Amino acid sequence: METQVADKMLVGAPVAAAMLSICPKSLWNYTAPRGTIPSITIGTRRLYDPRDLREWIESRKGGVDG
């Protein structure tokens, strides 16, 4: 029986930036409250929900910055 590894529920900033094909500094600028990408902080880590990243991509398809 094969065991599937579940998708990560949250990803760190380097992974999130790579998922969006942007640099981590740009991700920081797009992260709320400066921008519109939601994130959470656990300890000292800023983490992102991949579903939020996908929603942010969908919202950007209209060509509006921010």
C-alpha positions as CSV (number, residue, x, y, z in Angstrom):
1,M,0.0,0.0,0.0
2,E,1.4,3.4,-1.0
3,T,1.3,6.3,1.4
4,Q,0.7,9.7,-0.1
5,V,2.4,12.7,1.6
6,A,-0.2,15.4,2.3
7,D,0.4,18.8,0.8
8,K,1.9,21.2,3.4
9,M,-0.7,23.3,5.1
10,L,1.7,26.3,5.4
11,V,4.9,27.2,3.7
12,G,7.8,29.5,4.6
13,A,8.7,32.7,2.8
14,P,11.4,31.2,0.6
15,V,9.0,28.6,-0.7
16,A,6.1,31.0,-1.0
17,A,8.3,33.4,-3.0
18,A,9.4,30.5,-5.3
19,M,5.8,29.5,-5.8
20,L,5.0,33.0,-7.0
21,S,8.3,33.3,-9.0
22,I,9.2,36.4,-7.2
23,C,12.1,37.3,-4.8
24,P,11.5,37.1,-1.1
25,K,11.8,40.9,-0.8
26,S,8.9,41.3,-3.2
27,L,6.9,38.8,-1.3
28,W,7.5,40.8,1.9
29,N,6.2,44.0,0.1
30,Y,3.1,42.1,-1.1
31,T,2.4,40.7,2.4
32,A,-0.2,42.3,4.6
33,P,-0.3,44.9,6.0
34,R,1.9,46.4,3.2
35,G,0.2,44.4,0.5
36,T,-2.7,42.0,0.2
37,I,-1.2,38.5,0.7
38,P,-2.3,37.2,4.1
39,S,0.2,35.4,6.3
40,I,0.5,34.1,9.9
41,T,3.3,34.2,12.3
42,I,4.2,31.1,14.4
43,G,7.1,31.9,16.7
44,T,9.5,33.9,14.6
45,R,8.5,32.4,11.2
46,R,6.2,34.1,8.7
47,L,4.1,31.4,7.0
48,Y,1.8,31.4,4.1
49,D,-1.2,29.2,3.1
50,P,-0.7,28.0,-0.5
51,R,-4.5,28.5,-1.0
52,D,-4.1,32.2,-0.2
53,L,-1.2,32.4,-2.7
54,R,-3.4,30.8,-5.4
55,E,-6.2,33.2,-4.6
56,W,-3.8,36.2,-4.8
57,I,-2.7,35.0,-8.2
58,E,-6.3,34.7,-9.4
59,S,-7.0,38.3,-8.1
60,R,-4.0,39.6,-10.1
61,K,-5.2,38.2,-13.4
62,G,-7.1,41.4,-14.0
63,G,-3.8,43.3,-14.2
64,V,-4.1,45.4,-11.1
65,D,-1.0,45.9,-9.0
66,G,-1.0,45.4,-5.2
